[in-house]
Amino acid sequence: GVAYGNRPAEVIAILEAVVASHEGALKTPAPFVRFRGFGDSSLDFRVYAWVDYDEGLTQTSAILSEIYDALAEAGIEIPFPQRDLHLRSVSDEAGRALRGDRG
């Protein structure tokens, strides 16, 4: 997935261009990309491309590397999961520990 704030249409165009230009991707059936949904930390897409069976792992790795490079070149971030912690109330002891107070 890519970071929230990116336009899905732009991401799809980049992914389609990568897979369409990849030498190992079969032209029939034609490769395609779908916007899959809203993940916890990312907008998620799925790339569908058909490759020669014996070259499957090699071609998948190559396509993924090309996707990574194309997204980086376009300034599109691939996020990592993040969590925000909101403290509503803490005990005095916990507050001191969080502040680093030893007394």
C-alpha positions in Angstrom: 0.0 0.0 0.0 0.8 3.7 -0.2 0.5 6.4 2.3 -2.8 8.2 2.8 -2.8 11.5 1.0 -1.9 10.0 -2.4 -4.4 10.1 -5.2 -5.5 6.5 -6.0 -5.8 7.4 -9.8 -2.1 8.5 -9.8 -1.0 5.4 -8.0 -2.9 3.1 -10.4 -1.4 4.9 -13.4 2.1 4.4 -12.0 1.5 0.7 -11.2 -0.1 0.1 -14.6 2.8 1.7 -16.4 5.3 -0.4 -14.5 3.6 -3.7 -15.2 2.8 -2.9 -18.8 6.4 -2.1 -19.6 7.8 -5.1 -17.7 9.4 -7.4 -20.3 8.4 -10.6 -18.4 4.7 -9.7 -18.0 2.5 -11.4 -20.6 0.4 -9.2 -22.8 -2.5 -11.6 -22.9 -4.3 -11.6 -20.6 -3.5 -8.0 -20.1 -2.1 -6.9 -16.6 -4.3 -4.7 -14.5 -4.4 -2.9 -11.2 -7.3 -2.5 -8.6 -7.7 -0.2 -5.6 -8.4 -2.8 -2.9 -9.3 -0.6 0.1 -8.3 1.5 3.1 -5.8 -0.3 5.3 -4.8 0.6 8.8 -1.8 2.6 7.6 -2.2 2.6 3.8 -4.3 2.8 0.6 -4.0 -0.8 -0.7 -3.7 -1.9 -4.3 -3.4 -5.2 -6.1 -1.4 -5.7 -9.3 -2.5 -8.6 -11.5 0.1 -9.7 -14.1 0.6 -13.0 -15.8 4.1 -14.4 -16.3 5.7 -17.6 -17.5 5.2 -20.2 -14.8 8.8 -21.2 -14.6 9.8 -17.6 -14.1 7.1 -16.7 -11.6 9.3 -15.9 -8.5 11.9 -14.1 -10.5 9.4 -12.0 -12.4 7.4 -11.2 -9.3 10.6 -10.0 -7.6 11.5 -7.9 -10.6 8.1 -6.3 -10.9 8.0 -5.5 -7.1 11.5 -3.9 -7.4 10.3 -1.8 -10.3 7.2 -0.7 -8.5 9.3 0.3 -5.5 11.6 2.4 -7.7 8.7 4.0 -9.6 6.8 5.0 -6.4 10.0 6.4 -4.9 10.7 8.4 -8.0 7.2 9.8 -7.9 7.6 10.8 -4.3 5.0 8.3 -3.1 5.7 7.0 0.3 5.2 3.3 1.3 4.1 3.6 5.0 4.8 1.4 7.9 2.2 0.7 10.6 2.0 3.4 13.2 -0.1 3.7 16.4 -0.9 6.8 18.4 -1.2 6.4 22.2 -3.6 8.8 23.9 -3.4 8.9 27.7 -6.6 10.1 29.2 -5.4 9.8 32.8 -2.5 8.3 34.5 -1.7 7.8 38.2 0.8 10.2 39.8 3.3 7.4 39.9 2.9 6.6 36.2 3.2 10.3 35.3 6.4 10.6 37.2 7.8 7.6 35.4 6.8 8.9 32.0 8.5 12.2 32.8 11.6 10.5 34.1 11.1 11.8 37.7 12.7 9.4 40.2 11.5 11.1 43.3 
